[in-house]
Amino acid sequence: MSVQHAYAQKKMSASDAMQWVKDGDLIVVPTGVGEPPTLLTALSEQRHGFRDVKVAQILAMRKFAYIDPQTVEHVRHIALFYGAATRAGGQAGWVDFIPNYFSEIPSLLERGQIPVDVVFSMASPMDDHGYFSLSLAADYTMAAVANARSVVLEVNPHVPFAYGNCHVHISQVAALVESSEPVLEVGLPKIGAVQEAIGKYVADLIEDASTLQIGYGGIPDAVVMQLTGKHDLGIHTEMIGDGILTLLESGAVTNRRKNYLPGKMVATFALGSGKLYKFMDRNPSLEIHPVNYTNIPALAGQNDNLVAINATLQIDLLGQCGSESFGSLPHSGTGGQADFVRAANISKGGKAFIVLPSTAKNDTISRVVPTLTPGAHVSTSKNDINYVVTEFGVAQLRGKSAKQRALELIGIAHPDFRAELTAEAKKMGLY
């Protein structure tokens, strides 16, 4: 049978494709804009006909109708990372959560610890050899494809065909649904004076020929904006976004001096503009790989001079980072932060930066605290922390004693809170 004939046989409406979902199934959906809106809308419309179906995803971008507290006995969302669409449900308890390192989700699927039944994913149009590209998010989805009973793809001409280990063959697919809406675009975060100040401190410590991992957020993007004058930077990251495109256009990124996969940018998912998605299409300088290739510290750390830039919500005087909750109230998830902090620590010449504004709520709350708020989820441990940057400076903690760390962190806290932090440090025997 030709691949074109197989395609025609497997093409159907989104409503008909729901026949591949059974009661009790777990559906795996890719990160971010890799989520298939036509399929998830059809699931939402038919949710009352299912029982105990679960949808697992690391970052939901849209609040589809199935994300509904009134119908969780039919279809329930399971977050691997909370975002705007799922945060309220997680805080109220009707959206469930699986703690994880992003890099290890594929192994959870492969070992059956997350027992995948069905995959729903966006995909590029099929090539002449019968392959689709899951370019928007190979992440854990490739592992899910290999272990699922049924794979259902939403094929969209606006999804780029990227290179790397992100391809699915027509023979692996149970059903195909076509859509033509533009891929969801996500703009760059707003950058204020505080973010710009933090970005300058970090940018000044990044040397030419470094390889970058850049997380999402105002501060990481503020760093990017100040790197356009650098030379021969490389990219090995989990997310490719428009900030990286800016560095490419400026000539700062060449990937020539990477010692691991020289000449290639490597990422596991995309989040940005239509311009970014067009750039990705059949671009031999970019490869999209599963997250257990991009994020595993032992692999990512093979890049010399690996620079990891990630944000946190709160840090205590030992250097523990609470990056994903406000006390016990969930906000996001671990994601790839711990993966890349550890990778940069392994890397020869590597630097891991944790960035944060010194205060919150109009300077009324210090983000540098004696101890994390009770119940806070620790994302980066005291053993892994390296550079911490606020708008007041840089604290380098790796190899420092507990007392030295406290002094360093108090020194980059907001001046209004330094006396209070010093008093608390003395009570704790850290001053």
C-alpha positions as CSV (number, residue, x, y, z in Angstrom):
1,M,0.0,0.0,0.0
2,S,1.4,3.5,-0.9
3,V,1.8,6.0,1.9
4,Q,-0.7,8.2,0.1
5,H,-3.3,5.4,0.1
6,A,-2.6,4.8,3.8
7,Y,-3.1,8.5,4.5
8,A,-6.4,8.6,2.7
9,Q,-7.7,5.5,4.6
10,K,-6.8,7.0,8.0
11,K,-8.1,10.5,7.4
12,M,-11.3,11.3,9.2
13,S,-13.2,14.0,11.1
14,A,-12.1,14.9,14.6
15,S,-15.4,13.7,15.9
16,D,-14.9,10.3,14.3
17,A,-11.3,10.1,15.7
18,M,-12.7,10.0,19.2
19,Q,-13.5,6.4,18.6
20,W,-9.9,5.6,19.4
21,V,-10.4,6.8,23.0
22,K,-11.8,4.3,25.5
23,D,-13.0,4.7,29.0
24,G,-10.2,4.7,31.5
25,D,-7.6,5.8,28.9
26,L,-4.8,8.2,29.5
27,I,-4.2,10.6,26.5
28,V,-0.7,12.2,26.2
29,V,-0.6,15.7,24.6
30,P,2.6,17.5,23.7
31,T,4.0,20.6,25.4
32,G,2.6,24.1,24.5
33,V,1.6,24.8,21.0
34,G,2.1,21.2,20.0
35,E,-1.3,20.6,21.5
36,P,-3.9,19.8,18.8
37,P,-6.8,22.2,19.1
38,T,-9.2,20.4,16.8
39,L,-8.8,17.1,18.5
40,L,-9.1,18.6,22.0
41,T,-12.2,20.5,21.0
42,A,-13.8,17.3,19.8
43,L,-12.8,15.5,23.0
44,S,-14.4,18.4,24.9
45,E,-17.6,18.2,22.9
46,Q,-17.9,14.5,23.6
47,R,-16.6,14.4,27.1
48,H,-19.9,13.5,28.7
49,G,-19.8,10.2,26.8
50,F,-16.5,9.1,28.4
51,R,-15.7,7.9,31.9
52,D,-12.3,8.2,33.7
53,V,-10.4,9.5,30.7
54,K,-7.3,11.5,31.6
55,V,-5.3,14.0,29.6
56,A,-1.6,14.4,30.6
57,Q,0.4,17.4,29.4
58,I,3.3,19.5,30.6
59,L,1.9,22.9,29.6
60,A,-1.6,23.5,28.4
61,M,-1.9,26.7,26.3
62,R,-5.7,26.9,25.9
63,K,-8.4,26.2,28.4
64,F,-10.4,23.7,26.4
65,A,-13.9,22.9,27.6
66,Y,-12.9,19.5,29.0
67,I,-10.8,21.4,31.6
68,D,-14.0,21.7,33.7
69,P,-14.6,20.9,37.4
70,Q,-18.1,19.7,36.6
71,T,-17.0,16.9,34.3
72,V,-13.8,15.5,35.9
73,E,-15.5,12.1,36.3
74,H,-15.6,12.0,32.5
75,V,-12.4,13.7,31.4
76,R,-9.8,15.0,33.9
77,H,-6.6,17.0,33.1
78,I,-3.4,15.8,34.7
79,A,-0.7,18.5,34.7
80,L,3.0,17.8,34.3
81,F,3.5,21.5,34.7
82,Y,0.9,24.2,35.5
83,G,0.1,27.1,33.2
84,A,-2.6,29.7,33.0
85,A,-5.1,27.2,31.6
86,T,-4.7,24.7,34.4
87,R,-3.3,26.6,37.5
88,A,-6.7,27.5,39.0
89,G,-7.8,23.9,38.7
90,G,-4.6,22.7,40.3
91,Q,-4.9,25.1,43.2
92,A,-8.5,24.0,43.7
93,G,-7.6,20.3,43.5
94,W,-9.6,19.2,40.5
95,V,-6.7,19.2,38.1
96,D,-4.2,16.6,39.2
97,F,-0.4,16.9,39.1
98,I,2.5,14.4,38.5
99,P,5.8,15.7,39.9
100,N,8.6,15.2,37.5
101,Y,11.9,16.3,35.9
102,F,11.1,17.2,32.3
103,S,14.0,15.1,31.1
104,E,12.6,12.0,32.8
105,I,9.0,12.0,31.5
106,P,9.9,9.7,28.6
107,S,11.3,7.1,31.0
108,L,8.1,7.4,33.1
109,L,6.1,6.5,29.9
110,E,8.5,3.8,28.8
111,R,8.4,2.1,32.2
112,G,4.6,2.3,32.4
113,Q,4.8,4.5,35.4
114,I,2.6,6.9,33.4
115,P,0.6,4.3,31.4
116,V,-0.1,6.0,28.1
117,D,-2.9,4.7,25.9
118,V,-3.5,7.3,23.2
119,V,-1.4,10.2,21.8
120,F,-3.0,13.4,20.4
121,S,-0.5,15.7,18.7
122,M,-0.1,18.4,16.1
123,A,2.0,17.3,13.1
124,S,3.4,18.7,9.9
125,P,2.1,17.5,6.5
126,M,3.4,14.1,5.5
127,D,6.5,13.9,3.3
128,D,6.9,11.7,0.2
129,H,8.2,8.9,2.4
130,G,5.3,8.8,4.8
131,Y,6.8,10.8,7.7
132,F,5.2,13.6,9.8
133,S,7.3,15.9,11.9
134,L,6.3,16.6,15.5
135,S,8.4,19.8,15.3
136,L,6.5,21.9,17.8
137,A,7.1,19.5,20.6
138,A,9.0,16.2,20.4
139,D,9.5,16.4,24.2
140,Y,8.0,13.2,25.8
141,T,5.6,12.7,22.8
142,M,8.0,10.5,20.9
143,A,8.2,8.1,23.8
144,A,4.4,8.2,24.1
145,V,4.1,7.4,20.4
146,A,6.3,4.4,20.9
147,N,4.3,3.1,23.8
148,A,0.7,4.1,23.0
149,R,-2.1,1.8,21.7
150,S,-3.3,4.5,19.3
151,V,-1.7,7.7,17.8
152,V,-4.0,10.4,16.4
153,L,-2.4,13.3,14.6
154,E,-3.8,16.7,13.7
155,V,-2.1,17.5,10.4
156,N,-1.7,21.3,9.8
157,P,0.1,22.9,6.9
158,H,1.4,25.7,9.2
159,V,3.4,23.2,11.3
160,P,7.0,23.2,10.2
161,F,8.8,20.0,9.1
162,A,11.8,20.0,11.3
163,Y,14.8,17.7,11.3
164,G,16.0,15.5,14.2
165,N,14.4,12.7,16.1
166,C,10.8,14.0,15.8
167,H,9.3,12.0,13.0
168,V,6.3,9.6,13.0
169,H,5.6,7.3,10.1
170,I,2.1,6.8,8.7
171,S,2.3,3.1,9.7
172,Q,2.4,4.2,13.4
173,V,-0.7,6.3,13.1
174,A,-4.3,5.1,13.8
175,A,-6.1,8.2,12.6
176,L,-5.5,11.6,10.9
177,V,-7.4,14.8,11.2
178,E,-6.7,17.8,9.1
179,S,-6.8,21.4,10.2
180,S,-5.6,24.7,8.7
181,E,-5.7,27.3,11.5
182,P,-2.4,29.1,12.1
183,V,-0.3,27.7,14.9
184,L,-0.8,29.6,18.2
185,E,1.7,32.4,18.5
186,V,3.2,33.4,21.8
187,G,4.8,36.9,22.1
188,L,7.9,37.8,24.0
189,P,7.3,38.7,27.7
190,K,7.4,42.3,28.9
191,I,10.8,43.5,30.0
192,G,10.9,46.2,32.7
193,A,13.8,48.1,34.4
194,V,14.4,45.4,37.0
195,Q,14.5,42.6,34.3
196,E,16.9,44.7,32.2
197,A,19.2,45.2,35.2
198,I,19.3,41.5,36.0
199,G,19.8,40.7,32.3
200,K,22.9,43.0,32.2
201,Y,24.5,41.3,35.1
202,V,24.0,37.9,33.5
203,A,25.0,39.0,30.0
204,D,28.3,40.4,31.4
205,L,29.2,37.0,32.7
206,I,28.5,35.1,29.4
207,E,31.6,34.7,27.2
208,D,31.9,34.4,23.5
209,A,31.5,30.8,22.3
210,S,29.2,29.8,25.1
211,T,26.3,27.4,24.5
212,L,23.0,28.7,25.8
213,Q,19.9,27.2,27.4
214,I,17.3,30.0,27.8
215,G,14.1,29.5,29.7
216,Y,10.9,31.5,29.1
217,G,10.2,34.8,30.9
218,G,11.0,38.4,31.0
219,I,14.4,38.1,32.6
220,P,15.8,35.4,30.3
221,D,14.6,37.5,27.4
222,A,16.3,40.5,28.9
223,V,19.5,38.6,28.9
224,V,19.0,37.6,25.3
225,M,18.5,41.2,24.2
226,Q,21.9,42.1,25.7
227,L,23.8,39.3,23.9
228,T,23.5,40.5,20.4
229,G,27.1,41.8,20.5
230,K,28.6,38.4,21.5
231,H,30.3,36.1,19.0
232,D,30.0,32.4,18.1
233,L,27.3,31.5,20.6
234,G,25.6,28.1,20.4
235,I,22.2,26.8,21.3
236,H,21.3,23.7,23.2
237,T,18.0,24.3,24.9
238,E,14.6,22.9,25.7
239,M,12.7,25.7,24.2
240,I,13.4,27.6,21.0
241,G,11.7,31.0,20.8
242,D,11.9,34.4,19.2
243,G,14.7,35.5,21.5
244,I,17.0,32.9,20.0
245,L,15.9,34.1,16.5
246,T,17.0,37.6,17.5
247,L,20.4,36.3,18.4
248,L,20.7,34.4,15.1
249,E,19.7,37.5,13.1
250,S,22.3,39.6,14.9
251,G,25.0,37.1,14.1
252,A,25.7,36.4,17.7
253,V,24.7,32.7,17.3
254,T,26.7,30.7,14.8
255,N,27.0,27.3,16.6
256,R,30.4,27.0,15.0
257,R,32.4,26.6,18.2
258,K,30.1,24.1,19.9
259,N,32.0,21.0,20.8
260,Y,28.9,18.8,21.1
261,L,26.8,18.8,17.8
262,P,28.8,21.6,16.2
263,G,26.8,23.6,13.7
264,K,23.5,22.5,15.1
265,M,20.9,24.2,17.3
266,V,19.1,21.7,19.4
267,A,15.7,22.1,21.2
268,T,12.8,19.9,22.2
269,F,9.9,22.3,21.7
270,A,9.0,25.6,20.1
271,L,7.1,28.6,21.5
272,G,7.0,31.8,19.5
273,S,5.7,33.6,16.4
274,G,4.8,32.6,12.9
275,K,8.1,33.9,11.9
276,L,9.8,31.3,14.2
277,Y,7.7,28.5,12.9
278,K,8.6,29.4,9.3
279,F,12.3,29.5,10.2
280,M,12.1,26.0,11.6
281,D,10.7,24.5,8.4
282,R,13.3,22.1,6.8
283,N,16.1,24.2,8.3
284,P,19.3,22.0,8.5
285,S,20.8,24.2,11.2
286,L,18.1,23.2,13.7
287,E,17.2,19.8,15.1
288,I,14.2,19.0,17.3
289,H,14.8,16.0,19.6
290,P,13.0,14.3,22.5
291,V,13.6,15.9,26.0
292,N,15.6,12.9,27.2
293,Y,18.2,13.9,24.6
294,T,18.1,17.7,25.0
295,N,17.7,17.9,28.8
296,I,19.5,14.9,30.3
297,P,22.3,16.5,32.3
298,A,24.9,13.9,31.2
299,L,24.2,14.7,27.5
300,A,23.6,18.5,27.7
301,G,26.6,18.8,29.9
302,Q,28.8,17.6,27.1
303,N,28.6,21.1,25.7
304,D,31.6,23.1,27.0
305,N,30.7,26.5,28.5
306,L,27.0,25.6,28.8
307,V,25.1,28.6,30.2
308,A,21.7,27.9,31.8
309,I,19.3,30.8,32.6
310,N,16.2,30.1,34.6
311,A,14.0,32.0,37.0
312,T,12.7,31.4,40.5
313,L,10.0,32.8,42.8
314,Q,11.9,32.6,46.1
315,I,15.4,31.6,47.4
316,D,16.4,30.9,51.0
317,L,19.8,31.7,52.6
318,L,21.1,28.2,51.9
319,G,20.4,28.6,48.2
320,Q,17.2,26.5,47.9
321,C,15.0,27.7,45.1
322,G,11.2,27.5,45.3
323,S,10.4,28.1,41.6
324,E,7.0,26.5,41.3
325,S,4.7,27.3,44.2
326,F,3.7,30.0,46.6
327,G,4.0,28.0,49.8
328,S,2.0,24.9,49.2
329,L,-0.1,26.6,46.5
330,P,1.1,25.2,43.1
331,H,2.0,27.7,40.3
332,S,4.0,25.9,37.6
333,G,6.3,22.9,37.9
334,T,10.0,21.9,37.9
335,G,10.1,21.7,34.1
336,G,13.7,21.7,32.8
337,Q,15.2,24.0,35.5
338,A,16.9,21.3,37.5
339,D,17.9,19.4,34.4
340,F,19.9,22.4,33.0
341,V,21.3,23.6,36.3
342,R,22.8,20.2,36.8
343,A,23.9,20.1,33.1
344,A,25.7,23.4,33.5
345,N,27.5,22.2,36.6
346,I,28.7,19.1,34.7
347,S,29.8,21.2,31.7
348,K,33.5,22.3,31.4
349,G,33.3,26.0,32.0
350,G,29.5,25.9,32.5
351,K,27.5,28.5,34.4
352,A,24.0,28.0,35.8
353,F,22.1,31.2,36.6
354,I,19.0,31.5,38.7
355,V,17.5,34.9,38.3
356,L,14.8,36.7,40.3
357,P,13.6,40.2,41.2
358,S,14.6,41.0,44.8
359,T,11.0,41.8,45.8
360,A,7.4,41.1,45.0
361,K,4.1,43.0,45.5
362,N,5.5,46.5,45.0
363,D,8.6,46.0,47.1
364,T,6.6,44.8,50.1
365,I,7.9,41.2,50.2
366,S,11.5,40.0,49.9
367,R,12.1,37.1,47.5
368,V,15.3,36.4,49.3
369,V,14.1,34.8,52.6
370,P,15.7,33.1,55.6
371,T,13.8,29.9,54.9
372,L,11.4,29.0,52.1
373,T,7.7,29.5,52.8
374,P,6.3,26.4,54.5
375,G,5.1,23.9,51.9
376,A,7.2,25.5,49.1
377,H,8.2,23.0,46.3
378,V,12.0,23.0,46.1
379,S,13.0,23.1,42.4
380,T,16.7,23.6,42.5
381,S,18.5,22.3,45.6
382,K,21.2,23.9,47.7
383,N,23.7,21.3,46.3
384,D,23.0,22.4,42.7
385,I,22.8,26.1,43.0
386,N,25.5,28.2,41.4
387,Y,24.9,31.9,40.4
388,V,22.0,33.8,41.8
389,V,21.2,37.2,40.2
390,T,18.9,40.0,41.3
391,E,18.8,43.6,40.2
392,F,21.3,44.3,43.0
393,G,24.0,42.0,41.9
394,V,25.4,38.5,41.6
395,A,25.9,35.9,44.3
396,Q,28.1,32.9,43.4
397,L,27.3,30.1,45.8
398,R,28.8,27.0,44.5
399,G,31.6,25.8,46.8
400,K,30.6,28.3,49.5
401,S,29.8,27.5,53.1
402,A,26.3,28.1,54.6
403,K,27.5,31.3,56.3
404,Q,29.2,32.5,53.1
405,R,26.0,31.9,51.1
406,A,23.9,33.8,53.6
407,L,26.3,36.8,53.3
408,E,26.3,36.6,49.5
409,L,22.5,36.4,49.3
410,I,21.8,39.2,51.8
411,G,24.2,41.3,49.7
412,I,21.9,41.0,46.6
413,A,18.6,41.3,48.5
414,H,16.7,44.6,48.4
415,P,18.3,47.1,50.8
416,D,15.0,47.5,52.7
417,F,15.2,43.9,53.8
418,R,18.9,43.4,54.5
419,A,18.8,44.2,58.2
420,E,15.9,41.9,58.8
421,L,17.6,39.1,56.8
422,T,20.8,39.7,58.8
423,A,19.0,39.4,62.1
424,E,17.3,36.1,61.0
425,A,20.6,34.7,59.7
426,K,22.2,35.4,63.2
427,K,19.3,33.5,64.8
428,M,20.0,30.6,62.4
429,G,23.7,30.6,63.1
430,L,24.4,31.7,59.6
431,Y,26.0,35.1,60.3
